[in-house]
Amino acid sequence: MNTDEAMQRARKEFGPPRPAASTQEPEHDFLTAEELATMWRCTKRQITNQAAAGNIPGAFRVGKYWRFHRKKLFSAA
């Protein structure tokens, strides 16, 4: 089996390739719980629980949603 046949077989089995995650820094100064969970490779629930416990610097609530100051998060590291 050559490379082209292998690629076609993989596409049939697994679907089209997904784009790689962006390595560029976002333009905004705040992160959502979902964005932070993706960066730290954990669940959104773990992020919100730790924020509620006061363990994440720069965490604050906007209504029912958590937001995180980018500069405070990464200056504490």
mmCIF file as gemmi writes it, N, C-alpha and C atoms, coordinates in Angstrom:
data_model
loop_
_atom_site.group_PDB
_atom_site.id
_atom_site.type_symbol
_atom_site.label_atom_id
_atom_site.label_alt_id
_atom_site.label_comp_id
_atom_site.label_asym_id
_atom_site.label_entity_id
_atom_site.label_seq_id
_atom_site.pdbx_PDB_ins_code
_atom_site.Cartn_x
_atom_site.Cartn_y
_atom_site.Cartn_z
_atom_site.occupancy
_atom_site.B_iso_or_equiv
_atom_site.pdbx_formal_charge
_atom_site.auth_seq_id
_atom_site.auth_asym_id
_atom_site.pdbx_PDB_model_num
ATOM 1 N N . MET Axp A 1 ? 0.865 -1.179 0 1 0 ? 1 A 1
ATOM 2 C CA . MET Axp A 1 ? 0 0 0 1 0 ? 1 A 1
ATOM 3 C C . MET Axp A 1 ? 0.906 1.234 0 1 0 ? 1 A 1
ATOM 4 N N . ASN Axp A 2 ? 0.674 2.13 -0.948 1 0 ? 2 A 1
ATOM 5 C CA . ASN Axp A 2 ? 1.491 3.348 -0.978 1 0 ? 2 A 1
ATOM 6 C C . ASN Axp A 2 ? 0.88 4.426 -0.082 1 0 ? 2 A 1
ATOM 7 N N . THR Axp A 3 ? 1.575 5.536 0.008 1 0 ? 3 A 1
ATOM 8 C CA . THR Axp A 3 ? 1.178 6.608 0.925 1 0 ? 3 A 1
ATOM 9 C C . THR Axp A 3 ? -0.191 7.185 0.583 1 0 ? 3 A 1
ATOM 10 N N . ASP Axp A 4 ? -0.466 7.375 -0.714 1 0 ? 4 A 1
ATOM 11 C CA . ASP Axp A 4 ? -1.758 7.939 -1.121 1 0 ? 4 A 1
ATOM 12 C C . ASP Axp A 4 ? -2.919 7.023 -0.733 1 0 ? 4 A 1
ATOM 13 N N . GLU Axp A 5 ? -2.734 5.737 -0.932 1 0 ? 5 A 1
ATOM 14 C CA . GLU Axp A 5 ? -3.781 4.788 -0.563 1 0 ? 5 A 1
ATOM 15 C C . GLU Axp A 5 ? -3.998 4.78 0.95 1 0 ? 5 A 1
ATOM 16 N N . ALA Axp A 6 ? -2.919 4.881 1.704 1 0 ? 6 A 1
ATOM 17 C CA . ALA Axp A 6 ? -3.028 4.909 3.162 1 0 ? 6 A 1
ATOM 18 C C . ALA Axp A 6 ? -3.775 6.156 3.628 1 0 ? 6 A 1
ATOM 19 N N . MET Axp A 7 ? -3.483 7.293 3.005 1 0 ? 7 A 1
ATOM 20 C CA . MET Axp A 7 ? -4.18 8.534 3.367 1 0 ? 7 A 1
ATOM 21 C C . MET Axp A 7 ? -5.665 8.44 3.045 1 0 ? 7 A 1
ATOM 22 N N . GLN Axp A 8 ? -5.996 7.894 1.89 1 0 ? 8 A 1
ATOM 23 C CA . GLN Axp A 8 ? -7.407 7.749 1.513 1 0 ? 8 A 1
ATOM 24 C C . GLN Axp A 8 ? -8.136 6.819 2.481 1 0 ? 8 A 1
ATOM 25 N N . ARG Axp A 9 ? -7.484 5.738 2.861 1 0 ? 9 A 1
ATOM 26 C CA . ARG Axp A 9 ? -8.089 4.799 3.801 1 0 ? 9 A 1
ATOM 27 C C . ARG Axp A 9 ? -8.298 5.457 5.169 1 0 ? 9 A 1
ATOM 28 N N . ALA Axp A 10 ? -7.309 6.225 5.619 1 0 ? 10 A 1
ATOM 29 C CA . ALA Axp A 10 ? -7.427 6.918 6.903 1 0 ? 10 A 1
ATOM 30 C C . ALA Axp A 10 ? -8.553 7.942 6.866 1 0 ? 10 A 1
ATOM 31 N N . ARG Axp A 11 ? -8.688 8.673 5.764 1 0 ? 11 A 1
ATOM 32 C CA . ARG Axp A 11 ? -9.779 9.661 5.654 1 0 ? 11 A 1
ATOM 33 C C . ARG Axp A 11 ? -11.139 8.992 5.697 1 0 ? 11 A 1
ATOM 34 N N . LYS Axp A 12 ? -11.259 7.81 5.07 1 0 ? 12 A 1
ATOM 35 C CA . LYS Axp A 12 ? -12.531 7.085 5.119 1 0 ? 12 A 1
ATOM 36 C C . LYS Axp A 12 ? -12.839 6.643 6.544 1 0 ? 12 A 1
ATOM 37 N N . GLU Axp A 13 ? -11.824 6.169 7.249 1 0 ? 13 A 1
ATOM 38 C CA . GLU Axp A 13 ? -12.021 5.681 8.618 1 0 ? 13 A 1
ATOM 39 C C . GLU Axp A 13 ? -12.235 6.789 9.632 1 0 ? 13 A 1
ATOM 40 N N . PHE Axp A 14 ? -11.41 7.822 9.557 1 0 ? 14 A 1
ATOM 41 C CA . PHE Axp A 14 ? -11.386 8.843 10.606 1 0 ? 14 A 1
ATOM 42 C C . PHE Axp A 14 ? -11.901 10.211 10.192 1 0 ? 14 A 1
ATOM 43 N N . GLY Axp A 15 ? -12.217 10.411 8.94 1 0 ? 15 A 1
ATOM 44 C CA . GLY Axp A 15 ? -12.678 11.712 8.473 1 0 ? 15 A 1
ATOM 45 C C . GLY Axp A 15 ? -11.507 12.598 8.074 1 0 ? 15 A 1
ATOM 46 N N . PRO Axp A 16 ? -11.788 13.826 7.648 1 0 ? 16 A 1
ATOM 47 C CA . PRO Axp A 16 ? -10.713 14.714 7.202 1 0 ? 16 A 1
ATOM 48 C C . PRO Axp A 16 ? -9.818 15.138 8.367 1 0 ? 16 A 1
ATOM 49 N N . PRO Axp A 17 ? -8.573 15.482 8.081 1 0 ? 17 A 1
ATOM 50 C CA . PRO Axp A 17 ? -7.68 15.928 9.154 1 0 ? 17 A 1
ATOM 51 C C . PRO Axp A 17 ? -8.166 17.232 9.765 1 0 ? 17 A 1
ATOM 52 N N . ARG Axp A 18 ? -7.974 17.374 11.069 1 0 ? 18 A 1
ATOM 53 C CA . ARG Axp A 18 ? -8.362 18.606 11.767 1 0 ? 18 A 1
ATOM 54 C C . ARG Axp A 18 ? -7.188 19.578 11.784 1 0 ? 18 A 1
ATOM 55 N N . PRO Axp A 19 ? -7.464 20.877 11.734 1 0 ? 19 A 1
ATOM 56 C CA . PRO Axp A 19 ? -6.361 21.842 11.797 1 0 ? 19 A 1
ATOM 57 C C . PRO Axp A 19 ? -5.683 21.803 13.162 1 0 ? 19 A 1
ATOM 58 N N . ALA Axp A 20 ? -4.423 22.114 13.181 1 0 ? 20 A 1
ATOM 59 C CA . ALA Axp A 20 ? -3.672 22.158 14.434 1 0 ? 20 A 1
ATOM 60 C C . ALA Axp A 20 ? -4.168 23.315 15.287 1 0 ? 20 A 1
ATOM 61 N N . ALA Axp A 21 ? -4.028 23.187 16.593 1 0 ? 21 A 1
ATOM 62 C CA . ALA Axp A 21 ? -4.421 24.261 17.51 1 0 ? 21 A 1
ATOM 63 C C . ALA Axp A 21 ? -3.567 25.497 17.247 1 0 ? 21 A 1
ATOM 64 N N . SER Axp A 22 ? -4.172 26.626 17.36 1 0 ? 22 A 1
ATOM 65 C CA . SER Axp A 22 ? -3.467 27.881 17.12 1 0 ? 22 A 1
ATOM 66 C C . SER Axp A 22 ? -2.46 28.148 18.229 1 0 ? 22 A 1
ATOM 67 N N . THR Axp A 23 ? -1.273 28.581 17.842 1 0 ? 23 A 1
ATOM 68 C CA . THR Axp A 23 ? -0.252 28.915 18.832 1 0 ? 23 A 1
ATOM 69 C C . THR Axp A 23 ? -0.135 30.424 19.008 1 0 ? 23 A 1
ATOM 70 N N . GLN Axp A 24 ? -0.956 31.18 18.29 1 0 ? 24 A 1
ATOM 71 C CA . GLN Axp A 24 ? -0.91 32.632 18.408 1 0 ? 24 A 1
ATOM 72 C C . GLN Axp A 24 ? -1.63 33.078 19.676 1 0 ? 24 A 1
ATOM 73 N N . GLU Axp A 25 ? -1.125 34.157 20.256 1 0 ? 25 A 1
ATOM 74 C CA . GLU Axp A 25 ? -1.764 34.737 21.431 1 0 ? 25 A 1
ATOM 75 C C . GLU Axp A 25 ? -3.035 35.469 21 1 0 ? 25 A 1
ATOM 76 N N . PRO Axp A 26 ? -4.144 35.273 21.709 1 0 ? 26 A 1
ATOM 77 C CA . PRO Axp A 26 ? -5.365 36.016 21.391 1 0 ? 26 A 1
ATOM 78 C C . PRO Axp A 26 ? -5.18 37.509 21.642 1 0 ? 26 A 1
ATOM 79 N N . GLU Axp A 27 ? -6.035 38.3 21.041 1 0 ? 27 A 1
ATOM 80 C CA . GLU Axp A 27 ? -5.95 39.751 21.128 1 0 ? 27 A 1
ATOM 81 C C . GLU Axp A 27 ? -6.476 40.306 22.453 1 0 ? 27 A 1
ATOM 82 N N . HIS Axp A 28 ? -7.329 39.596 23.138 1 0 ? 28 A 1
ATOM 83 C CA . HIS Axp A 28 ? -7.988 40.135 24.328 1 0 ? 28 A 1
ATOM 84 C C . HIS Axp A 28 ? -7.188 39.872 25.596 1 0 ? 28 A 1
ATOM 85 N N . ASP Axp A 29 ? -7.508 40.608 26.664 1 0 ? 29 A 1
ATOM 86 C CA . ASP Axp A 29 ? -6.776 40.526 27.926 1 0 ? 29 A 1
ATOM 87 C C . ASP Axp A 29 ? -7.365 39.519 28.91 1 0 ? 29 A 1
ATOM 88 N N . PHE Axp A 30 ? -8.498 38.938 28.571 1 0 ? 30 A 1
ATOM 89 C CA . PHE Axp A 30 ? -9.176 38.019 29.472 1 0 ? 30 A 1
ATOM 90 C C . PHE Axp A 30 ? -9.377 36.67 28.801 1 0 ? 30 A 1
ATOM 91 N N . LEU Axp A 31 ? -9.397 35.626 29.604 1 0 ? 31 A 1
ATOM 92 C CA . LEU Axp A 31 ? -9.664 34.275 29.114 1 0 ? 31 A 1
ATOM 93 C C . LEU Axp A 31 ? -10.96 33.774 29.726 1 0 ? 31 A 1
ATOM 94 N N . THR Axp A 32 ? -11.665 32.917 29.003 1 0 ? 32 A 1
ATOM 95 C CA . THR Axp A 32 ? -12.828 32.234 29.562 1 0 ? 32 A 1
ATOM 96 C C . THR Axp A 32 ? -12.343 30.972 30.261 1 0 ? 32 A 1
ATOM 97 N N . ALA Axp A 33 ? -13.216 30.348 31.034 1 0 ? 33 A 1
ATOM 98 C CA . ALA Axp A 33 ? -12.859 29.104 31.712 1 0 ? 33 A 1
ATOM 99 C C . ALA Axp A 33 ? -12.534 28.018 30.692 1 0 ? 33 A 1
ATOM 100 N N . GLU Axp A 34 ? -13.25 28.001 29.592 1 0 ? 34 A 1
ATOM 101 C CA . GLU Axp A 34 ? -13.006 27.007 28.553 1 0 ? 34 A 1
ATOM 102 C C . GLU Axp A 34 ? -11.636 27.214 27.89 1 0 ? 34 A 1
ATOM 103 N N . GLU Axp A 35 ? -11.278 28.467 27.609 1 0 ? 35 A 1
ATOM 104 C CA . GLU Axp A 35 ? -9.966 28.751 27.015 1 0 ? 35 A 1
ATOM 105 C C . GLU Axp A 35 ? -8.84 28.357 27.966 1 0 ? 35 A 1
ATOM 106 N N . LEU Axp A 36 ? -9.009 28.67 29.245 1 0 ? 36 A 1
ATOM 107 C CA . LEU Axp A 36 ? -7.981 28.343 30.234 1 0 ? 36 A 1
ATOM 108 C C . LEU Axp A 36 ? -7.867 26.823 30.404 1 0 ? 36 A 1
ATOM 109 N N . ALA Axp A 37 ? -8.994 26.131 30.4 1 0 ? 37 A 1
ATOM 110 C CA . ALA Axp A 37 ? -8.978 24.669 30.515 1 0 ? 37 A 1
ATOM 111 C C . ALA Axp A 37 ? -8.249 24.037 29.328 1 0 ? 37 A 1
ATOM 112 N N . THR Axp A 38 ? -8.44 24.594 28.154 1 0 ? 38 A 1
ATOM 113 C CA . THR Axp A 38 ? -7.737 24.089 26.974 1 0 ? 38 A 1
ATOM 114 C C . THR Axp A 38 ? -6.241 24.313 27.104 1 0 ? 38 A 1
ATOM 115 N N . MET Axp A 39 ? -5.856 25.49 27.565 1 0 ? 39 A 1
ATOM 116 C CA . MET Axp A 39 ? -4.432 25.799 27.719 1 0 ? 39 A 1
ATOM 117 C C . MET Axp A 39 ? -3.775 24.914 28.777 1 0 ? 39 A 1
ATOM 118 N N . TRP Axp A 40 ? -4.462 24.671 29.869 1 0 ? 40 A 1
ATOM 119 C CA . TRP Axp A 40 ? -3.909 23.902 30.979 1 0 ? 40 A 1
ATOM 120 C C . TRP Axp A 40 ? -4.216 22.41 30.88 1 0 ? 40 A 1
ATOM 121 N N . ARG Axp A 41 ? -4.918 22.02 29.827 1 0 ? 41 A 1
ATOM 122 C CA . ARG Axp A 41 ? -5.265 20.615 29.569 1 0 ? 41 A 1
ATOM 123 C C . ARG Axp A 41 ? -5.974 19.955 30.745 1 0 ? 41 A 1
ATOM 124 N N . CYS Axp A 42 ? -7.058 20.6 31.145 1 0 ? 42 A 1
ATOM 125 C CA . CYS Axp A 42 ? -7.909 20.044 32.19 1 0 ? 42 A 1
ATOM 126 C C . CYS Axp A 42 ? -9.354 20.371 31.818 1 0 ? 42 A 1
ATOM 127 N N . THR Axp A 43 ? -10.294 20.063 32.691 1 0 ? 43 A 1
ATOM 128 C CA . THR Axp A 43 ? -11.694 20.32 32.372 1 0 ? 43 A 1
ATOM 129 C C . THR Axp A 43 ? -12.115 21.721 32.809 1 0 ? 43 A 1
ATOM 130 N N . LYS Axp A 44 ? -13.168 22.19 32.188 1 0 ? 44 A 1
ATOM 131 C CA . LYS Axp A 44 ? -13.732 23.494 32.549 1 0 ? 44 A 1
ATOM 132 C C . LYS Axp A 44 ? -14.22 23.476 33.998 1 0 ? 44 A 1
ATOM 133 N N . ARG Axp A 45 ? -14.753 22.356 34.421 1 0 ? 45 A 1
ATOM 134 C CA . ARG Axp A 45 ? -15.247 22.23 35.792 1 0 ? 45 A 1
ATOM 135 C C . ARG Axp A 45 ? -14.104 22.359 36.809 1 0 ? 45 A 1
ATOM 136 N N . GLN Axp A 46 ? -12.952 21.777 36.505 1 0 ? 46 A 1
ATOM 137 C CA . GLN Axp A 46 ? -11.802 21.907 37.404 1 0 ? 46 A 1
ATOM 138 C C . GLN Axp A 46 ? -11.38 23.371 37.519 1 0 ? 46 A 1
ATOM 139 N N . ILE Axp A 47 ? -11.403 24.086 36.405 1 0 ? 47 A 1
ATOM 140 C CA . ILE Axp A 47 ? -11.043 25.509 36.406 1 0 ? 47 A 1
ATOM 141 C C . ILE Axp A 47 ? -12.021 26.295 37.264 1 0 ? 47 A 1
ATOM 142 N N . THR Axp A 48 ? -13.319 26.091 37.059 1 0 ? 48 A 1
ATOM 143 C CA . THR Axp A 48 ? -14.305 26.87 37.811 1 0 ? 48 A 1
ATOM 144 C C . THR Axp A 48 ? -14.277 26.519 39.306 1 0 ? 48 A 1
ATOM 145 N N . ASN Axp A 49 ? -14.043 25.261 39.638 1 0 ? 49 A 1
ATOM 146 C CA . ASN Axp A 49 ? -13.943 24.88 41.054 1 0 ? 49 A 1
ATOM 147 C C . ASN Axp A 49 ? -12.737 25.544 41.713 1 0 ? 49 A 1
ATOM 148 N N . GLN Axp A 50 ? -11.605 25.54 41.027 1 0 ? 50 A 1
ATOM 149 C CA . GLN Axp A 50 ? -10.403 26.164 41.583 1 0 ? 50 A 1
ATOM 150 C C . GLN Axp A 50 ? -10.557 27.68 41.677 1 0 ? 50 A 1
ATOM 151 N N . ALA Axp A 51 ? -11.231 28.28 40.704 1 0 ? 51 A 1
ATOM 152 C CA . ALA Axp A 51 ? -11.479 29.723 40.755 1 0 ? 51 A 1
ATOM 153 C C . ALA Axp A 51 ? -12.372 30.068 41.944 1 0 ? 51 A 1
ATOM 154 N N . ALA Axp A 52 ? -13.412 29.288 42.158 1 0 ? 52 A 1
ATOM 155 C CA . ALA Axp A 52 ? -14.328 29.521 43.278 1 0 ? 52 A 1
ATOM 156 C C . ALA Axp A 52 ? -13.609 29.353 44.62 1 0 ? 52 A 1
ATOM 157 N N . ALA Axp A 53 ? -12.623 28.476 44.655 1 0 ? 53 A 1
ATOM 158 C CA . ALA Axp A 53 ? -11.865 28.255 45.894 1 0 ? 53 A 1
ATOM 159 C C . ALA Axp A 53 ? -10.791 29.324 46.101 1 0 ? 53 A 1
ATOM 160 N N . GLY Axp A 54 ? -10.599 30.202 45.103 1 0 ? 54 A 1
ATOM 161 C CA . GLY Axp A 54 ? -9.615 31.273 45.232 1 0 ? 54 A 1
ATOM 162 C C . GLY Axp A 54 ? -8.197 30.856 44.88 1 0 ? 54 A 1
ATOM 163 N N . ASN Axp A 55 ? -8.047 29.745 44.164 1 0 ? 55 A 1
ATOM 164 C CA . ASN Axp A 55 ? -6.73 29.222 43.847 1 0 ? 55 A 1
ATOM 165 C C . ASN Axp A 55 ? -6.154 29.697 42.508 1 0 ? 55 A 1
ATOM 166 N N . ILE Axp A 56 ? -6.916 30.468 41.75 1 0 ? 56 A 1
ATOM 167 C CA . ILE Axp A 56 ? -6.427 30.967 40.462 1 0 ? 56 A 1
ATOM 168 C C . ILE Axp A 56 ? -6.355 32.483 40.537 1 0 ? 56 A 1
ATOM 169 N N . PRO Axp A 57 ? -5.157 33.065 40.424 1 0 ? 57 A 1
ATOM 170 C CA . PRO Axp A 57 ? -5.031 34.527 40.501 1 0 ? 57 A 1
ATOM 171 C C . PRO Axp A 57 ? -5.685 35.197 39.301 1 0 ? 57 A 1
ATOM 172 N N . GLY Axp A 58 ? -6.31 36.323 39.539 1 0 ? 58 A 1
ATOM 173 C CA . GLY Axp A 58 ? -6.93 37.08 38.453 1 0 ? 58 A 1
ATOM 174 C C . GLY Axp A 58 ? -8.286 36.566 38.025 1 0 ? 58 A 1
ATOM 175 N N . ALA Axp A 59 ? -8.887 35.664 38.804 1 0 ? 59 A 1
ATOM 176 C CA . ALA Axp A 59 ? -10.203 35.116 38.465 1 0 ? 59 A 1
ATOM 177 C C . ALA Axp A 59 ? -11.302 36.035 38.999 1 0 ? 59 A 1
ATOM 178 N N . PHE Axp A 60 ? -12.322 36.257 38.191 1 0 ? 60 A 1
ATOM 179 C CA . PHE Axp A 60 ? -13.478 37.033 38.64 1 0 ? 60 A 1
ATOM 180 C C . PHE Axp A 60 ? -14.7 36.574 37.862 1 0 ? 60 A 1
ATOM 181 N N . ARG Axp A 61 ? -15.857 36.903 38.406 1 0 ? 61 A 1
ATOM 182 C CA . ARG Axp A 61 ? -17.112 36.483 37.778 1 0 ? 61 A 1
ATOM 183 C C . ARG Axp A 61 ? -17.773 37.64 37.058 1 0 ? 61 A 1
ATOM 184 N N . VAL Axp A 62 ? -18.373 37.312 35.934 1 0 ? 62 A 1
ATOM 185 C CA . VAL Axp A 62 ? -19.246 38.224 35.205 1 0 ? 62 A 1
ATOM 186 C C . VAL Axp A 62 ? -20.577 37.494 35.105 1 0 ? 62 A 1
ATOM 187 N N . GLY Axp A 63 ? -21.487 37.832 36.015 1 0 ? 63 A 1
ATOM 188 C CA . GLY Axp A 63 ? -22.736 37.077 36.101 1 0 ? 63 A 1
ATOM 189 C C . GLY Axp A 63 ? -22.434 35.663 36.562 1 0 ? 63 A 1
ATOM 190 N N . LYS Axp A 64 ? -22.83 34.688 35.771 1 0 ? 64 A 1
ATOM 191 C CA . LYS Axp A 64 ? -22.549 33.299 36.142 1 0 ? 64 A 1
ATOM 192 C C . LYS Axp A 64 ? -21.29 32.753 35.483 1 0 ? 64 A 1
ATOM 193 N N . TYR Axp A 65 ? -20.578 33.573 34.726 1 0 ? 65 A 1
ATOM 194 C CA . TYR Axp A 65 ? -19.398 33.13 33.99 1 0 ? 65 A 1
ATOM 195 C C . TYR Axp A 65 ? -18.105 33.59 34.653 1 0 ? 65 A 1
ATOM 196 N N . TRP Axp A 66 ? -17.089 32.744 34.616 1 0 ? 66 A 1
ATOM 197 C CA . TRP Axp A 66 ? -15.772 33.093 35.14 1 0 ? 66 A 1
ATOM 198 C C . TRP Axp A 66 ? -14.918 33.672 34.026 1 0 ? 66 A 1
ATOM 199 N N . ARG Axp A 67 ? -14.142 34.693 34.378 1 0 ? 67 A 1
ATOM 200 C CA . ARG Axp A 67 ? -13.152 35.277 33.469 1 0 ? 67 A 1
ATOM 201 C C . ARG Axp A 67 ? -11.831 35.351 34.224 1 0 ? 67 A 1
ATOM 202 N N . PHE Axp A 68 ? -10.736 35.386 33.467 1 0 ? 68 A 1
ATOM 203 C CA . PHE Axp A 68 ? -9.411 35.336 34.067 1 0 ? 68 A 1
ATOM 204 C C . PHE Axp A 68 ? -8.514 36.369 33.402 1 0 ? 68 A 1
ATOM 205 N N . HIS Axp A 69 ? -7.881 37.221 34.223 1 0 ? 69 A 1
ATOM 206 C CA . HIS Axp A 69 ? -6.938 38.22 33.712 1 0 ? 69 A 1
ATOM 207 C C . HIS Axp A 69 ? -5.705 37.495 33.187 1 0 ? 69 A 1
ATOM 208 N N . ARG Axp A 70 ? -5.41 37.663 31.924 1 0 ? 70 A 1
ATOM 209 C CA . ARG Axp A 70 ? -4.269 36.993 31.303 1 0 ? 70 A 1
ATOM 210 C C . ARG Axp A 70 ? -2.947 37.387 31.985 1 0 ? 70 A 1
ATOM 211 N N . LYS Axp A 71 ? -2.738 38.679 32.217 1 0 ? 71 A 1
ATOM 212 C CA . LYS Axp A 71 ? -1.467 39.153 32.798 1 0 ? 71 A 1
ATOM 213 C C . LYS Axp A 71 ? -1.298 38.635 34.221 1 0 ? 71 A 1
ATOM 214 N N . LYS Axp A 72 ? -2.349 38.621 35.007 1 0 ? 72 A 1
ATOM 215 C CA . LYS Axp A 72 ? -2.251 38.143 36.391 1 0 ? 72 A 1
ATOM 216 C C . LYS Axp A 72 ? -1.992 36.639 36.439 1 0 ? 72 A 1
ATOM 217 N N . LEU Axp A 73 ? -2.582 35.908 35.51 1 0 ? 73 A 1
ATOM 218 C CA . LEU Axp A 73 ? -2.366 34.458 35.468 1 0 ? 73 A 1
ATOM 219 C C . LEU Axp A 73 ? -0.908 34.122 35.187 1 0 ? 73 A 1
ATOM 220 N N . PHE Axp A 74 ? -0.348 34.778 34.201 1 0 ? 74 A 1
ATOM 221 C CA . PHE Axp A 74 ? 0.982 34.398 33.746 1 0 ? 74 A 1
ATOM 222 C C . PHE Axp A 74 ? 2.099 35.15 34.44 1 0 ? 74 A 1
ATOM 223 N N . SER Axp A 75 ? 1.771 36.221 35.167 1 0 ? 75 A 1
ATOM 224 C CA . SER Axp A 75 ? 2.81 36.877 35.953 1 0 ? 75 A 1
ATOM 225 C C . SER Axp A 75 ? 3.02 36.138 37.276 1 0 ? 75 A 1
ATOM 226 N N . ALA Axp A 76 ? 2.038 35.353 37.695 1 0 ? 76 A 1
ATOM 227 C CA . ALA Axp A 76 ? 2.153 34.592 38.938 1 0 ? 76 A 1
ATOM 228 C C . ALA Axp A 76 ? 2.972 33.317 38.736 1 0 ? 76 A 1
ATOM 229 N N . ALA Axp A 77 ? 3.163 32.938 37.486 1 0 ? 77 A 1
ATOM 230 C CA . ALA Axp A 77 ? 3.872 31.668 37.195 1 0 ? 77 A 1
ATOM 231 C C . ALA Axp A 77 ? 5.36 31.768 37.408 1 0 ? 77 A 1
